[in-house]
Amino acid sequence: MFFVFFLGVLSLLHLYLFRHLSAAWPNLAGGFAIILPVLLSLPFMMAYFRRRGRSSLARFCALVGFSWIGILFLTDCVFGLLDLYDLAASMVGLHRLSPQTTVFAAATMTLISVIHGAFEARAPQLKRVRVSLSKLRTRPTPIRIVQITDLHLGYVADAGRLRLLVDRINALNPDLIVSTGDLFDSDFEKMEPMVDILVDLRAAQGKFAISGNHEVYENLDTGLDLTRRAGFQILQGESFEVTQDLFLAGVDDAEALEDGVSGEHEKEALKGIPGEACTILLKHRPTVLKSSIGHFDLQLSGHTHGGQIFPFNLLTRLVYRYGPGLTKVGNESWIYLSRGTGTWGPQFRILAPPEITLIELHGSSS
């Protein structure tokens, strides 16, 4: 079903682009009719080459194909705005844009956006978040947690960028480092250099991780094995006592579980934690179960990338209740949703910058 939906949406986006290109240059319509289906096929060619072990060709198709999807989406969004202008202009007697002007305007705005977005994606912001929790009121110093999420290390992984990321995180001297899913994405057999870099991440009281949906899509067991070799302790429906007053609980992504068992899986993760202890719940998707509110103090999630490419952020808010940032979900329960540290698919971000999140847990008297 997802494949049919994905193919249908992609086809409509390509048809919309073809309509504008062929209107601007009718003599080239035949060429556009050949080139656009080739570009449409690249993500599927990636899957074809992956199954046959042709990783170099799969990597090429992934980089070009997913970048093209991002460019196509942006271009069609600009076309949509220009078509609305053209419709309004025709109704009130304003100057209408020629087909060629429309294409050049859309191409220019898309190019500027993609160049800016490529630089934005390569420079995660440091996001500092302060959370006051009454259960930590006796602590003289805050607990410093660095959250990374959605790195999507795979076909387009860059060892140099990962090394810089590790150095930036280590410079923060965190007490804990947590990865909330989609650490690895694809090309698992080529991830050894990335594992060697991640091993150098240092936190005084440990590194912890949970699964994301992309580890499940590729191969969950292999993805978790890579994560363990990178020095992370994985939480799968269980909790870990960091200190007497601080517990971590972690759950598998819903893709790794059978239908209808997510609630029980999360209940098991939170079971047995003393009520007076502070509980941090690691959960890839930003969904909050009513039955869990009050049993955790802070949920850390990712998955949405903050939309990654505007206006996808508007669409993610239709699917998920909580937007990026810190939100109170109960009397003593909060959720923090990260925009993600890496990218998926198109290697650029627009109005959704990536982040390294430094969370400081402070004691509160109330």
Buried (B, 14 or more C-beta within 10 A) or exposed (E): EEEEEEEEEBEEBBEBBBBBBBBBBEEEEEEBEEEBEEBBBBBBBBEBBBEEEBBEBBBBBBBBBBBBBBBBBBBBBBBEEBBEBBEEEEEEEEEEBEBEEBBEBBEEBBEEBBEBBBEBBBEBEEBEBEBBBEBBEEBEEBBBBBBBBBBBBBBBBBEEBBBBBBEEBBEBEBBBBBBBBBBBBBBBEBBEEBBEBBBBBEBEBBBBBBBBBBBBBBBBEBBBBBBEBBBBEBBBBBBBEBEEBBBBBBBBBBBBBEEEEBEEBBBBBBEEBEEEBBBBBBBBBBBBBEEBBBBBBBBBBBBBBBBBBBEBBEEBBEEBEBBBEBBEBBEBBBBBBBBBBBBBBBBBBBBBBBBBBBBBBBBEEE
